[in-house]
Amino acid sequence: MAGGKVPLTFRLFKGEELIREEKLTLPVIKVGKLSSSHLRLDDKNVSRMHALIEVTGPGDVSIIDLSSTTGTFVNGQKVNKA
């Protein structure tokens, strides 16, 4: 599969409650508060343009922090790119 054709499913929770689920198949997914974000998160800890998720193939996904105010975390660890 070429980059961008790999479906990613995002399950967004507030505490234990599932708020929504989104399935995206883009090669680059913009994450943030802005309405132009592909994955829009309305939370006080999320920057307007918070992070990018790059999909280059099955099992090859990276997340890049865009100098967000609170940082980006993967498995509890703060990362610039993972």
Helices and strands as residue ranges (DSSP letters): E 8-14, E 17-24, E 28-32, E 39-40, E 51-57, E 60-65, E 72-74, E 77-79
